[in-house]
Amino acid sequence: MGFLNYLLMGALAYGAGWAIRLYFLEKGPKPEQRYSLTHPKIKMYLAIFFVIMLLISALLSRLIMGHEAIDVAFIIVNSLVATFVFSFGLSPDHIRHDLPD
C-alpha cells in the first residue's frame, strides 16, 4: 500500500470518528460524567473500531497486498494507527455538555 492509500484510510477513520461524535455523542442523552478518553462509552467505541480494523487489515493483507501468511505486524500496527486517528475524529474533549466540573 502506498502513501495515498494510507492517507485515504486515515481520512475514513477520522470521518468515522467524527460521524459517531456528531450523530451519537452530541445528539444523544447527556451523560452523568463528561466524555473523555476514559469514559466507558468512548472506550467501547474505540474497542469496537479496533476490532473492525483488525478484520479490515487482515483482509487488506491477504487480498490486496497478496501475503500468503498472516502478517501480524502489519495487521496490529495498521489497526492501532487507524484507531489513534479515529480517536481524533471522535475528539471527546470538544463535546460540551453543561455539567459542573
C-alpha atoms as one frame of an Amber mdcrd trajectory, in Angstrom:
protein
   0.000   0.000   0.000   1.256   3.430  -0.864   1.077   6.765   0.900  -2.202
   7.773  -0.759  -3.852   4.529   0.336  -2.843   5.178   3.945  -3.967   8.785
   3.630  -7.372   7.648   2.390  -7.671   5.067   5.171  -6.772   7.745   7.731
  -9.378  10.093   6.288 -12.007   7.349   6.501 -11.049   6.551  10.112 -11.175
  10.233  11.057 -14.537  10.616   9.283 -15.955   7.604  11.119 -14.927   9.091
  14.463 -16.360  12.455  13.503 -19.665  10.864  12.440 -20.004   8.961  15.722
 -19.244  12.115  17.687 -21.726  14.165  15.683 -24.620  11.701  15.418 -24.375
   9.651  18.602 -22.482  11.509  21.309 -23.586  15.101  20.747 -27.214  14.302
  19.911 -27.629  11.568  22.492 -28.684  11.932  26.097 -26.356  13.941  28.324
 -24.029  11.696  30.330 -23.603  11.829  34.080 -19.879  12.441  33.674 -18.096
  14.365  30.926 -16.858  12.488  27.890 -13.130  11.832  27.928 -10.927   9.017
  26.690 -11.557   7.221  29.982 -15.358   7.383  29.654 -16.826   3.853  29.246
 -18.795   4.795  26.125 -15.680   6.200  24.414 -13.691   3.099  25.382 -16.433
   0.941  23.869 -16.351   2.847  20.550 -12.536   2.629  20.434 -12.571  -1.121
  21.143 -15.230  -1.803  18.514 -13.342   0.248  15.929 -10.074  -1.558  16.768
 -11.688  -4.967  16.221 -13.222  -3.800  12.943  -9.820  -2.511  11.831  -8.217
  -5.843  12.745 -10.593  -7.561  10.335 -10.142  -4.938   7.609  -6.346  -5.025
   7.976  -6.318  -8.825   7.749  -8.390  -8.654   4.566  -6.126  -5.949   3.124
  -3.061  -8.023   3.924  -4.473 -11.133   2.338  -6.450  -9.856  -0.647  -4.920
  -6.522  -1.662  -1.275  -6.997  -0.671  -1.222 -10.691  -1.547   0.527 -12.022
   1.551   0.345 -15.800   1.769   0.655 -15.976   5.558  -0.954 -13.712   8.138
   1.180 -10.579   8.514   0.646  -9.976  12.232   2.905  -6.914  12.444   1.074
  -5.132   9.606  -2.354  -6.007  10.980  -1.652  -4.843  14.548   0.228  -1.655
  13.634  -2.299  -0.692  10.965  -5.191  -1.227  13.394  -3.518   0.747  16.187
  -2.728   3.703  13.931  -6.248   3.735  12.477  -7.745   3.618  15.985  -5.483
   6.502  17.036  -6.689   8.585  14.069 -10.281   7.526  14.845  -9.868   8.897
  18.383  -9.012  12.326  16.958 -12.225  12.283  14.920 -14.129  11.181  17.988
 -12.464  14.019  19.969 -14.443  13.733  23.192 -12.587  16.752  24.620 -14.585
  19.012  22.331 -18.008  17.686  23.326 -19.545  20.236  25.656 -22.408  19.454
  27.953 -23.467  21.838  30.655 -22.167  19.779  33.545 -20.279  21.059  36.555
 -16.565  20.194  36.759
